[in-house]
Amino acid sequence: MVVSSALSLLSLPLLLYVFTNVCNSKNVSFEYLRLPLLHKTPFPSPSQLLSRDTHRLSVLHGRRAVKSPVVSGASTGSGQYFVDLHLGTPSQRFLLVADTGSDLVWVRCSACKNCTSHSSGSAFLARHSTTFSPYHCYDSACRLVPHPKPNPCNHTRLHSPCRYEYSYADGSTTSGFFSRETTTLNTSSGKAAKLRSMAFGCGFRKSGPSLSGPSFNGADGVMGLGRRPISFSSQLGRRFGNKFSYCLMDYTIAPPPTSYLMIGGSSKTPRMSFTPLQTNPLAPTFYYIGVEGVSVGGVKLPINPSVWSVDESGNGGTIVDSGTTLTFLPEPAYRLILAAFKRRVKIPSAAVPTPGFDLCVNVSDVSRPSLPRLSFRLVGNSVFSPPPRNYFIETAERVKCLAIQPVNSEKGFSVIGNLMQQGFLLEFDNDRSRLGFSRRGCAVP
C-alpha cells in the first residue's frame, strides 16, 4: 500500500511524543509484543487479484516486544494481510491491513460516510470508549498529519479537533479526526499490555479503489508500519528496540497458517542476510533497498544499474511493501526478465492467457512444474532468491502466470510486493538501518 507522492513530499516535523507508555501488570516481564498476521484462503478469481486496488494502497535481545498474528484476506478477494488490533476502553476489536508502505494507523469510525456499499467490517464507536480523545488543531501532534485544503486549523478556534486527510498512490483517501486512544496488545508471555495515547486516525470518510474495492474486503482500516513518527512501529519503536519483523505465510495453504507481526526482537531470531535500508528524503515513509542486479535461472541479465537508482527528483528506487500484492519493476528491467523467462520456461503456454499477465503456462500435464529461479542481488552482497511459487501464481485451474508487472511511469518506483515476500522472515531494523531476511524462522514461535 503506497502513500501518495504528494504526501511523501510533506515536510512533517520529527517530534518526540509520549507514544510508548506501555503499561502492564505488576512484575510481568516480556521481551516482545506479538500480533497475529491474518491470511485466509486462495483468491476467488484472477480478476480480483488483478484489479488495481488489490496490489496498491499507496509505511533486540533482552528488550520487550509486541507480537501479533497476521492473516491473509485472500478468501474475501483481498491481496492483503491483516492484523488484529484492540482499541478503546473497553476494547473494541478491528482487522487492519498491515502496510509497510504508509504511516498512518486509522480505523473506520461510527460516523463514517460512504462506507456502506463495500464495508462489511466493524466501525470504532468512539462514544463507547472512556479513553478516546481527538487531538486539537493546535496540538503539536496535529502537525504530523496532512490536512484538508484549506487547512481548517488556520481559521478556527483553539479547541477544534485536528482533521486529517491521508492519500494513497492510486488517489484513495481517508479523512477524519487525528486522535489518541488506548490499545491493548498481546505480549510474548500471553498477557495483555496497554499502550496509552496511541495516535491514530478516526476515519469518517474513505474513497478510492484501494479503500473501497475487493482488496479492502474484511478490513476495518490500515496499520501503517512506515518510517515516520505516526506509524505503529515508530510509536512503539523506542520501547521495543526500533525494529519489527514478520513472515507472510503462503496464501494457498489450507487451512491457512498463522504468522506474526513482532514489534521488537527475540533471542530466537535465525541467521539472516542483511541489506542496508536506504533513504529518500522526498519519500521518507518507504523502506528502500538497493538492487545491484537480477538473475533468471542463474544467468545475470544485462540491466543498466541506473534503472534501480533514485534520481535527484526522488523518483525510482525499490521499496519493500507488505500492502502491495504483486511485484512491480521498471519497464526496461521487466522486459529483460520477461524475455529471460520465456526463453527458459519449457512448459506449454496457456491456451487462454489470463488478461493482464504477459506470461502464462498450462501445467495440466506437469505434476511438479520446473520453473526458473529469480534472484535479486542486493547492496551489501546479499541475494534475495524467492522460490518460483512466489512469482508464478495460479490464476485459473492449472494455469500459472508470472506475477510481476512493469512500472511504466518515469516517476514510478519498484515494489517488492507481499507475494514475493511469502515464506521469508523479514526484519526491519531502524536503529541499524538495515533489512534482514531469512527462509528460516517462519514457523509459529
C-alpha positions, 0 to 999 in steps of 0.5 A, spaced: 500 500 500 503 506 497 502 513 500 501 518 495 507 522 492 504 528 494 504 526 501 511 523 501 513 530 499 510 533 506 515 536 510 512 533 517 516 535 523 520 529 527 517 530 534 518 526 540 511 524 543 509 520 549 507 514 544 510 508 548 507 508 555 506 501 555 503 499 561 502 492 564 501 488 570 505 488 576 512 484 575 510 481 568 516 481 564 516 480 556 521 481 551 516 482 545 509 484 543 506 479 538 500 480 533 497 475 529 498 476 521 491 474 518 491 470 511 485 466 509 484 462 503 486 462 495 483 468 491 476 467 488 478 469 481 484 472 477 480 478 476 480 480 483 487 479 484 488 483 478 484 489 479 488 495 481 486 496 488 488 489 490 496 490 489 496 498 491 494 502 497 499 507 496 509 505 511 533 486 540 535 481 545 533 482 552 528 488 550 520 487 550 516 486 544 509 486 541 507 480 537 501 479 533 498 474 528 497 476 521 492 473 516 491 473 509 484 476 506 485 472 500 478 468 501 474 475 501 478 477 494 483 481 498 491 481 496 492 483 503 494 481 510 491 483 516 492 484 523 488 484 529 488 490 533 484 492 540 482 499 541 478 503 546 476 502 553 473 497 553 476 494 547 473 494 541 476 489 536 478 491 528 482 487 522 487 492 519 491 491 513 498 491 515 502 496 510 509 497 510 508 502 505 504 508 509 504 511 516 498 512 518 494 507 523 486 509 522 480 505 523 473 506 520 469 510 525 461 510 527 460 516 523 463 514 517 460 516 510 460 512 504 462 506 507 456 502 506 456 499 499 463 495 500 464 495 508 462 489 511 467 490 517 466 493 524 466 501 525 470 504 532 464 507 536 468 512 539 462 514 544 463 507 547 470 508 549 472 512 556 479 513 553 478 516 546 480 523 545 481 527 538 487 531 538 486 539 537 488 543 531 493 546 535 496 540 538 503 539 536 501 532 534 496 535 529 502 537 525 504 530 523 498 529 519 496 532 512 490 536 512 484 538 508 485 544 503 484 549 506 487 547 512 481 548 517 486 549 523 488 556 520 481 559 521 478 556 527 478 556 534 483 553 539 479 547 541 477 544 534 479 537 533 485 536 528 482 533 521 486 529 517 486 527 510 491 521 508 492 519 500 494 513 497 498 512 490 492 510 486 488 517 489 484 513 495 483 517 501 481 517 508 479 523 512 477 524 519 479 526 526 487 525 528 486 522 535 489 518 541 486 512 544 488 506 548 490 499 545 491 493 548 496 488 545 498 481 546 505 480 549 510 474 548 508 471 555 500 471 553 498 477 557 495 483 555 499 490 555 496 497 554 499 502 550 496 509 552 495 515 547 496 511 541 495 516 535 491 514 530 486 516 525 478 516 526 476 515 519 469 518 517 470 518 510 474 513 505 474 513 497 478 510 492 479 503 489 484 501 494 479 503 500 473 501 497 474 495 492 475 487 493 482 488 496 479 492 502 474 486 503 474 484 511 478 490 513 476 495 518 482 500 516 490 500 515 496 499 520 501 503 517 508 500 519 512 506 515 518 510 517 515 516 520 513 518 527 505 516 526 506 509 524 505 503 529 512 501 529 515 508 530 510 509 536 512 503 539 519 503 536 523 506 542 520 501 547 521 495 543 528 496 540 526 500 533 525 494 529 519 489 527 519 483 523 514 478 520 513 472 515 507 472 510 505 465 510 503 462 503 496 464 501 494 457 498 495 453 504 489 450 507 487 451 512 491 457 512 497 458 517 498 463 522 504 468 522 506 474 526 507 481 526 513 482 532 514 489 534 521 488 537 526 482 537 527 475 540 533 471 542 530 466 537 531 470 531 535 465 525 541 467 521 539 472 516 542 476 510 542 483 511 541 489 506 542 496 508 535 500 508 536 506 504 533 513 504 529 518 500 528 524 503 522 526 498 519 519 500 521 518 507 515 513 509 518 507 504 523 502 506 528 502 500 533 497 498 538 497 493 538 492 487 545 491 484 542 486 479 537 480 477 538 473 475 533 468 471 535 461 472 542 463 474 544 467 468 545 475 470 541 479 465 544 485 462 540 491 466 543 498 466 544 499 474 541 506 473 534 503 472 534 501 480 537 508 482 533 514 485 534 520 481 535 527 484 527 528 483 526 522 488 523 518 483 525 510 482 528 506 487 525 499 490 521 499 496 519 493 500 511 493 501 507 488 505 500 492 502 502 491 495 500 484 492 504 483 486 511 485 484 512 491 480 519 493 476 521 498 471 519 497 464 526 496 461 528 491 467 521 487 466 522 486 459 529 483 460 526 478 465 520 477 461 524 475 455 529 471 460 523 467 462 520 465 456 526 463 453 527 458 459 520 456 461 519 449 457 512 448 459 506 449 454 503 456 454 496 457 456 491 456 451 487 462 454 492 467 457 489 470 463 488 478 461 493 482 464 499 477 465 504 477 459 506 470 461 502 464 462 503 456 462 498 450 462 501 445 467 495 440 466 500 435 464 506 437 469 505 434 476 511 438 479 512 444 474 520 446 473 520 453 473 526 458 473 529 461 479 529 469 480 534 472 484 535 479 486 542 481 488 542 486 493 547 492 496 551 489 501 552 482 497 546 479 499 541 475 494 534 475 495 532 468 491 524 467 492 522 460 490 518 460 483 511 459 487 512 466 489 512 469 482 508 464 478 501 464 481 495 460 479 490 464 476 485 459 473 485 451 474 492 449 472 494 455 469 500 459 472 502 466 470 508 470 472 506 475 477 510 481 476 508 487 472 512 493 469 512 500 472 511 504 466 511 511 469 518 515 469 516 517 476 514 510 478 518 506 483 519 498 484 515 494 489 517 488 492 510 486 493 507 481 499 507 475 494 514 475 493 515 476 500 511 469 502 515 464 506 521 469 508 522 472 515 523 479 514 526 484 519 526 491 519 531 494 523 531 502 524 536 503 529 541 499 524 538 501 518 538 495 515 533 489 512 534 482 514 531 476 511 531 469 512 527 462 509 528 460 516 524 462 522 517 462 519 514 457 523 509 459 529 514 461 535 
